[in-house]
Amino acid sequence: MHTFVRKGAILMMKGLKLPAQGESTMCSLTRKHFGTVCAVLQKVKEVPPPVEESLQAPLPQVDLPQVDLPQVDLPQVDMPDYLEVYPEEPQVAFRGLQSDFPCVSRNQKTGPEPEYGNITTGFKLFADKTPFYLKYNKGVLPELNIAYETWGHLNEKRDNAVMIHAGLSASSHAKSHKRNSQPGWWEKFVGPGCAVDTSKFYVICTNNLGGCYGTSGPSSVNPLTGKPYGTSFPIVCVEDMVRAQFLLMDDLGIGKLHGAVGSSLGGMCSLMSAILFPERVGRFVSISSCAQSHPSSIAMRYLQRKCIMSDPNWNKGHYYGGTFPKIGMKLAREIATLTYRSGPEWDERFGRGRINDNDAPSLCPTFDIESYLEYQGENFSTKFDPNSLLYISKAMDLFDAAEGFTSLEAGLARITCPAMVLGVQTDILFPIWQQRELASMLQKAGNEAVTFYELNSLYGHDTFLLDLNGVGAAVKGFLESDMKGFGWLTKERVTKKRKKDKERLYF
């Protein structure tokens, strides 16, 4: 009992309060016991000494009533015995992580990957020395250069040309040839007997406006200053890219394309070609693309741009002749890679596999998937101009087929040619519902010749670069079909379309 009173006195002198009723305490002290302590303290005549002294000085002897205290079982926490865990070592107060930074790069390349190269030779150049006017901000380029490559032969009627619209990071080098034997980014899809058959078609591919592989872009030299444009280069959009490509068509003497084929950004360009020049496009293919950029894809591209622009070496876009902003570019590509492939592929290809099972965990890459992302970032970081990534990714964000029209349906209603829309179920960057929506809106806008394919591929957005069977077969069939049928039409349909009586027609 004396011990209890002493503890109660110490609590009072420290200014501690009894917990409110219902609150949990370590010793289950009841209000009745606390009241007893208070009564005892009031009998003490001395003024309590300071807290420090009171904790050492004995309390006065007081006759106290006997109170039965409850028995309390306190839970105990088992603490590890570090001497038992490390019996060969003395007990230590701290053991931290010992790492060498930066982390050692252990890049791994496994599985199928697209063929992207730093293309500096082997292309042809279309040069227009007249000013080229852009859509936004009243931008003007003093001259326009378009790098392009061709395969096959243009026929006498000049009506067998097929334009392949490249993606964000692709060059004009879609297929190898004598002037450049390096594999192209669509190597297996273009050639004699391939999806885009060069024995039948005259195939053209350009480097997009704003790029860095021969076409006018931020790294190009401004003829008025003699220095690279850098971020003084005007903002470009998909419409500007397409208009520049059709200036090339004029120079080549091609009045109408047999077909326009594109994937991702290229799919935006093929769609825009059919909208801007409906009389000059015979049919178009849009693969893993959309009619309007979605906020989720805009957000991912924004993060990539921010990585580059946060690199001190970016220098507001004027790094030419200085230190290249490699870290920002590498991080941007690693983020982009997340959107190019799919979760199911990550699981099948990497799982939770580790780079080295014998390595202790650290802050450096531990898992195979980390090593793969690092490889992608490192491999691409010096192949592409960071400013071009900024400009072209922004053009993709700005893409909206409804812009300039009263509605999306009104914009798509300008298209008069057959269309093929192809999507991939595992695509993260351009989800499959965007291709479904595009195909549906084309039909709603009055296009009766819309073909839609939905692929269940493992490779996500990169399917258009890797799936020769699914993508290649669809493209080949669509381009080579003569779009004619044979059969009996009803009087009503003949009257509506041909204004003729019921008869046998070849159409």
For each residue, the residues with C-beta under 8 A, 3 or more apart:
1: 4 5 64 66 67 69
2: 5 6 64
3: 6 7
4: 1 7 8 33 37 67 69
5: 1 2 8 9 36 37 40 59 62 64
6: 2 3 9 10 59
7: 3 4 10 11
8: 4 5 11 12 33 34 37 40 41
9: 5 6 12 13 37 40 41 54 59
10: 6 7 13 14 54 55
11: 7 8 14 16
12: 8 9 15 16 37 38 41
13: 9 10 48 51 54
14: 10 11 51
15: 12
16: 11 12
17:
18: 29 31 34
19: 23 24 25
20: 23
21: 31
22:
23: 19 20
24: 19
25: 19 28 29
26: 74
27: 72 74
28: 25 70 72
29: 18 25 33 34
30: 33 34 70
31: 18 21 34 35
32: 35 36
33: 4 8 29 30 36 37 67 69
34: 8 18 29 30 31 37 38
35: 31 32 38 39
36: 5 32 33 39 40 64 65 67
37: 4 5 8 9 12 33 34 40 41
38: 12 34 35 41 42
39: 35 36 42 43
40: 5 8 9 36 37 43 44 62 64
41: 8 9 12 37 38 44
42: 38 39
43: 39 40 62
44: 40 41 48 59 60 62
45: 60
46: 60
47:
48: 13 44 54
49: 53 54 57
50: 53 54
51: 13 14 54 55
52: 55 56
53: 49 50 56 57
54: 9 10 13 48 49 50 51 57
55: 10 51 52
56: 52 53
57: 49 53 54
58:
59: 5 6 9 44 62
60: 44 45 46
61:
62: 5 40 43 44 59
63:
64: 1 2 5 36 40 67
65: 36
66: 1
67: 1 4 33 36 64
68:
69: 1 4 33
70: 28 30
71:
72: 27 28
73:
74: 26 27
75:
76:
77:
78:
79:
80: 84 85
81: 84 85
82: 85 86 91 92
83: 86 87 90 91
84: 80 81 87
85: 80 81 82
86: 82 83 89
87: 83 84
88:
89: 86 92
90: 83
91: 82 83
92: 82 89 95
93:
94:
95: 92
96:
97: 362 363
98:
99: 103 362 363 364
100: 104
101: 364
102:
103: 99 363 364 365
104: 100 364
105: 374 378
106: 355 356 365 371 374
107: 371 374 375 378 379
108: 355 368 371 372 375
109: 113 372 375 379
110: 349 368 372
111: 345 349
112: 459 466
113: 109
114: 185 462 465 466
115: 183 184 185 187
116: 169 170 171 185 380 383
117: 171 173 182 183 185 383
118: 213 382 383 384
119: 122 123 171 172 173 180 182 207 213 214
120: 213 214
121: 179 180
122: 119 149 173 177 179 180 182
123: 119 147 148 149 171 172 173 179 180 207 213 214
124: 147 148 149 150
125: 145 146 147 148 214
126: 145 146 148 247 248 251
127: 143 144 145
128: 132 143 144 145 146 247 251
129: 143
130: 143 144
131: 140 141 142 143
132: 128 140 141 143 144 216 244
133: 139 140
134: 137 139 140 141 234 235 236 237 240
135: 139 237 239 240
136: 139 234 235 237 398
137: 134 234 235
138:
139: 133 134 135 136 234 235 236
140: 131 132 133 134 234
141: 131 132 134 144 216 234
142: 131 222 223 224
143: 127 128 129 130 131 132 216 223
144: 127 128 130 132 141 209 216 244 247
145: 125 126 127 128 214 215 216 220
146: 125 126 128 206 207 209 214 215 216 244 245 247 248
147: 123 124 125 171 172 206 207 211 213 214 215
148: 123 124 125 126 172 204 205 206 207 248
149: 122 123 124 172 173 174 175 177 179 180 204 205
150: 124 202 203 204 205
151: 175 177 190 191 198 202 203
152: 160 198 199 200 201 202 203
153: 202
154: 158 160 161 202 252 254
155: 158 159 160 202
156:
157: 160
158: 154 155 161 253 254 255
159: 155 255 256 258 282
160: 152 154 155 157 200 201 202 258
161: 154 158 201 202 203 204 249 252 254 257 258
162: 196 201 202 203 204 257 258 259 260 261 479
163: 204 205 206 245 249 257 259 260 261 270 273
164: 174 186 190 196 203 204 205 261 262 266
165: 205 206 208 245 260 261 262 263 265 266 267 269 270 273
166: 170 171 172 174 185 205 206 207 208 262 265 266
167: 170 185 262 263 264 265 266
168: 264 265 389 392 393 396
169: 116 380 384 389
170: 116 166 167 174 185 207 266
171: 116 117 119 123 147 166 185 207 211 213 214
172: 119 123 147 148 149 166 205 206 207 213 214 215
173: 117 119 122 123 149 176 180 182 184 185 205 213
174: 149 164 166 170 184 185 186 187 189 190 203 205
175: 149 151 184 186 187 190 191 198 203 205
176: 173 180 181 182 183 184 187
177: 122 149 151 180 181
178: 181
179: 121 122 123 149
180: 119 121 122 123 149 173 176 177
181: 176 177 178
182: 117 119 122 173 176
183: 115 117 176 187
184: 115 173 174 175 176 187 190
185: 114 115 116 117 166 167 170 171 173 174 465
186: 164 174 175 189 190 196 465
187: 115 174 175 176 183 184 190
188: 191 194 468 472
189: 174 186 194 195 196 468 471 472 475
190: 151 164 174 175 184 186 187 194 195 196 198 203
191: 151 175 188 194 196 197 198
192: 197 198 199
193: 197 199
194: 188 189 190 191 197 198 472 476
195: 189 190 468 471 472 473 475 476 479
196: 162 164 186 189 190 191 201 203 261 475 476 479
197: 191 192 193 194 200 201 476 479 480
198: 151 152 175 190 191 192 194 201 203
199: 152 192 193
200: 152 160 197 480
201: 152 160 161 162 196 197 198 258 259 479
202: 150 151 152 153 154 155 160 161 162
203: 150 151 152 161 162 164 174 175 190 196 198
204: 148 149 150 161 162 163 164 248 252
205: 148 149 150 163 164 165 166 172 173 174 175
206: 146 147 148 163 165 166 172 215 244 245 248
207: 119 123 146 147 148 166 170 171 172 211 212 213 214 215
208: 165 166 211 215 241 265 269 392
209: 144 146 215 216 217 236 240 241 244
210: 215 216 217 218 233 236 241 388 391 392 395
211: 147 171 207 208 214 215 217 388 392
212: 207 217 218 219 384 385 387 388
213: 118 119 120 123 147 171 172 173 207
214: 119 120 123 125 145 146 147 171 172 207 211
215: 145 146 147 172 206 207 208 209 210 211 244
216: 132 141 143 144 145 146 209 210 220
217: 209 210 211 212 220 229 233 385 387 388 391
218: 210 212 228 229 230 231 233 317 385 387 388 390 391
219: 212 228 229 320 385 387 388
220: 145 216 217 228 229 233
221: 226 227 228 229
222: 142 225 226 227 228 229 232
223: 142 143 226
224: 142
225: 222
226: 221 222 223
227: 221 222 230 320
228: 218 219 220 221 222 318 320
229: 217 218 219 220 221 222 232 233
230: 218 227 233 316 317 318 319 320 387
231: 218 316 317 318 387 390
232: 222 229
233: 210 217 218 220 229 230 236 387 391
234: 134 136 137 139 140 141
235: 134 136 137 139 391 394 395
236: 134 139 209 210 233 240 241 391 392 395
237: 134 135 136 240 241 395 398 399
238: 241 242 265 268 269 272 395 396 398 399
239: 135 242 243 272 276
240: 134 135 209 236 237 243 244 395
241: 208 209 210 236 237 238 244 245 269 272 395
242: 238 239 245 246 269 272 273 276 277
243: 239 240 246 247 276
244: 132 144 146 206 209 215 240 241 247 248
245: 146 163 165 206 241 242 248 249 269 273
246: 242 243 249 250 273 276 277 280
247: 126 128 144 146 243 244 250 251
248: 126 146 148 204 206 244 245 251 252
249: 161 163 245 246 252 254 255 257 280
250: 246 247 253 254
251: 126 128 247 248
252: 154 161 204 248 249
253: 158 250
254: 154 158 161 249 250 257
255: 158 159 249 280
256: 159 279 280 281 282
257: 161 162 163 249 254 260 273 280 281 282
258: 159 160 161 162 201 282 283 479
259: 162 163 201 281 282 283 284 285 478 479
260: 162 163 165 257 269 270 273 274 281 283 284 285
261: 162 163 164 165 196 266 270 284 285 287 475 479
262: 164 165 166 167 265 266 267 268 269 270 271 284 285 286 287 289
263: 165 167 266 267 287 288 289 464 465
264: 167 168 267 268 287 288 289 429 430 461 464
265: 165 166 167 168 208 238 262 268 269 289 392 395 396
266: 164 165 166 167 170 261 262 263 269 270 287 289
267: 165 262 263 264 270 271 285 286 287 288 289 290
268: 238 262 264 265 271 272 286 289 290 396 399
269: 165 208 238 241 242 245 260 262 265 266 272 273
270: 163 165 260 261 262 266 267 273 274 284 285 286 289
271: 262 267 268 274 275 284 286 289 291 401 438
272: 238 239 241 242 268 269 275 276 399 401
273: 163 165 242 245 246 257 260 269 270 276 277 280 281 284
274: 260 270 271 277 278 281 284 414 415 417 419
275: 271 272 278 401 411 412 414 415
276: 239 242 243 246 272 273
277: 242 246 273 274 280 281
278: 274 275 281 414 415 416 417
279: 256 416
280: 246 249 255 256 257 273 277
281: 256 257 259 260 273 274 277 278 284 417
282: 159 256 257 258 259 417
283: 258 259 260 417 418 419 420 478 479 483
284: 259 260 261 262 270 271 273 274 281 415 417 419 420
285: 259 260 261 262 267 270 419 420 422 475 478 479
286: 262 267 268 270 271 289 419 420 421 422 435 438
287: 261 262 263 264 266 267 422 423 464 471 475
288: 263 264 267 422 423 424 427 429 430 435 461 463 464
289: 262 263 264 265 266 267 268 270 271 286 430 434 435 438
290: 267 268 293 294 399 430 434 435 437 438
291: 271 400 401 402 408 412 434 437 438 441
292: 399 400 401 402 408
293: 290 297 298 396 397 398 399 400
294: 290 297 298 430 431 434
295: 298 299
296: 299 300 431
297: 293 294 300 301 339 396 397 429 430
298: 293 294 295 301 302 397
299: 295 296 302 303
300: 296 297 303 304 335 336 338 339 429
301: 297 298 304 305 393 394 396 397
302: 298 299 305 306 397
303: 299 300 306 307 332 335
304: 300 301 307 308 332 333 335 336 389 393
305: 301 302 308 309 332 389 390 393 394
306: 302 303 309 310
307: 303 304 310 311 328 329 331 332 335
308: 304 305 311 314 325 328 329 332 386 389 390
309: 305 306 314 328 390
310: 306 307 314 328
311: 307 308 314 325 326 327 328 329
312: 315 325
313: 319 322 323 324 325 326 327 328
314: 308 309 310 311 317 319 325 328 386
315: 312 318 319 322 325
316: 230 231
317: 218 230 231 314 387 390
318: 228 230 231 315 322
319: 230 313 314 315 322 323 324 325 386
320: 219 227 228 230
321:
322: 313 315 318 319
323: 313 319
324: 313 319 329 382 386
325: 308 311 312 313 314 315 319 328 329 386
326: 311 313 329 330 381 382
327: 311 313 330 331
328: 307 308 309 310 311 313 314 325 331 332 386
329: 307 308 311 324 325 326 332 333 377 380 381 382 384 386 389
330: 326 327 333 334 377 378 380 381
331: 307 327 328 334 335 377
332: 303 304 305 307 308 328 329 335 336 377 386 389
333: 304 329 330 336 337 376 377 380 381
334: 330 331 337 338 373 374 376 377
335: 300 303 304 307 331 332 338 339
336: 300 304 332 333 339 340
337: 333 334 340 341 372 373 376 377
338: 300 334 335 341 373 428
339: 297 300 335 336 428 429 460 461
340: 336 337 429 460 461 462
341: 337 338 345 346 459 460 461 462
342: 345 346 426 427 428 458 459 460
343: 346 347 426 428
344: 347 348 426 458
345: 111 341 342 348 349 426 458 459 460
346: 341 342 343 349 350 369
347: 343 344 350 351
348: 344 345 351 458
349: 110 111 345 346
350: 346 347 353 367 368 369 372
351: 347 348 368
352: 367
353: 350 367 368
354: 357 359 366 367 368
355: 106 108 359 365 366 367 368 370 371
356: 106 359
357: 354
358:
359: 354 355 356 362 366
360:
361: 366
362: 97 99 359 366
363: 97 99 103
364: 99 101 103 104
365: 103 106 355 370 371 374
366: 354 355 359 361 362 370
367: 350 352 353 354 355 370 371
368: 108 110 350 351 353 354 355 371 372
369: 346 350 372 373
370: 355 365 366 367 373 374
371: 106 107 108 355 365 367 368 374 375
372: 108 109 110 337 350 368 369 375 376
373: 334 337 338 369 370 376 377
374: 105 106 107 334 365 370 371 377 378
375: 107 108 109 371 372 378 379
376: 333 334 337 372 373 379 380
377: 329 330 331 332 333 334 337 373 374 380 381
378: 105 107 330 374 375 381
379: 107 109 375 376 383
380: 116 169 329 330 333 376 377 383 384
381: 326 329 330 333 377 378 384
382: 118 324 326 329
383: 116 117 118 379 380
384: 118 169 212 329 380 381 388 389
385: 212 217 218 219 388 389
386: 308 314 319 324 325 328 329 332 389 390
387: 212 217 218 219 230 231 233 317 390 391
388: 210 211 212 217 218 219 384 385 391 392
389: 168 169 304 305 308 329 332 384 385 386 392 393
390: 218 231 305 308 309 317 386 387 393 394
391: 210 217 218 233 235 236 387 388 394 395
392: 168 208 210 211 236 265 388 389 395 396
393: 168 301 304 305 389 390 396 397
394: 235 301 305 390 391 397 398
395: 210 235 236 237 238 240 241 265 391 392 398 399
396: 168 238 265 268 293 297 301 392 393 399
397: 293 297 298 301 302 393 394
398: 136 237 238 293 394 395
399: 237 238 268 272 290 292 293 395 396
400: 291 292 293 403
401: 271 272 275 291 292 408 411 412
402: 291 292 405 407 408 410 411
403: 400 411
404: 411
405: 402 408 410 411
406: 410
407: 402 410 411
408: 291 292 401 402 405 411 412 441
409: 412 413 441 444 445
410: 402 405 406 407 413 414 445
411: 275 401 402 403 404 405 407 408 414
412: 275 291 401 408 409 415 441 442 445 447
413: 409 410 445 446
414: 274 275 278 410 411
415: 274 275 278 284 412 419 442 445 447
416: 278 279 447
417: 274 278 281 282 283 284 449
418: 283 447 449 450 451 478 483
419: 274 283 284 285 286 415 439 442 447 449 450 451
420: 283 284 285 286 450 451 452 453 474 475 478
421: 286 435 438 439 442 450 451 452 453
422: 285 286 287 288 435 452 453 454 455 464 471 474 475
423: 287 288 427 430 432 434 435 436 452 453 454 455
424: 288 427 432 454 455 456 457 459 460 461 463 464
425: 432 454 455 456 457
426: 342 343 344 345 456 457 458 459 460 463
427: 288 342 423 424 430 431 432 460 461 463
428: 338 339 342 343 431 460 461
429: 264 288 297 300 339 340 460 461
430: 264 288 289 290 294 297 423 427 434 435 461
431: 294 296 427 428 434
432: 423 424 425 427 435 436 454
433: 436 437
434: 289 290 291 294 423 430 431 437 438
435: 286 288 289 290 421 422 423 430 432 438 439 452 454
436: 423 432 433 439 440 452 454
437: 290 291 433 434 440 441
438: 271 286 289 290 291 421 434 435 441 442
439: 419 421 435 436 442 443 450 452
440: 436 437 443 444
441: 291 408 409 412 437 438 444 445
442: 412 415 419 421 438 439 445 447 450
443: 439 440 446 447 448 450
444: 409 440 441
445: 409 410 412 413 415 441 442
446: 413 443
447: 412 415 416 418 419 442 443 450
448: 443
449: 417 418 419 483
450: 418 419 420 421 439 442 443 447
451: 418 419 420 421 478
452: 420 421 422 423 435 436 439
453: 420 421 422 423 470 474
454: 422 423 424 425 432 435 436
455: 422 423 424 425 463 467 470 471
456: 424 425 426
457: 424 425 426 460 463 466 467 470
458: 342 344 345 348 426
459: 112 341 342 345 424 426 462 463 465 466 467
460: 339 340 341 342 345 424 426 427 428 429 457 463
461: 264 288 339 340 341 424 427 428 429 430 464
462: 114 340 341 459 465 466
463: 288 424 426 427 455 457 459 460 466 467 470 471
464: 263 264 287 288 422 424 461 467 471
465: 114 185 186 263 459 462
466: 112 114 457 459 462 463
467: 455 457 459 463 464 470 471 472
468: 188 189 195 471 472
469: 472 473
470: 453 455 457 463 467 473 474
471: 189 195 287 422 455 463 464 467 468 474 475
472: 188 189 194 195 467 468 469 475 476
473: 195 469 470 476 477
474: 420 422 453 470 471 477 478
475: 189 195 196 261 285 287 420 422 471 472 478 479
476: 194 195 196 197 472 473 479 480
477: 473 474 480 481
478: 259 283 285 418 420 451 474 475 481
479: 162 195 196 197 201 258 259 261 283 285 475 476
480: 197 200 476 477
481: 477 478
482:
483: 283 418 449
484: 506 507
485: 507
486: 506
487:
488: 502 504
489: 493 494 497 502 505 507
490: 493 494 502
491: 494 495 501 502
492: 495 496
493: 489 490 496 497
494: 489 490 491 497 498 499 500 501 502 503 505
495: 491 492 498 499 500 501
496: 492 493 499
497: 489 493 494
498: 494 495 505
499: 494 495 496
500: 494 495 503 505
501: 491 494 495
502: 488 489 490 491 494
503: 494 500
504: 488
505: 489 494 498 500
506: 484 486
507: 484 485 489
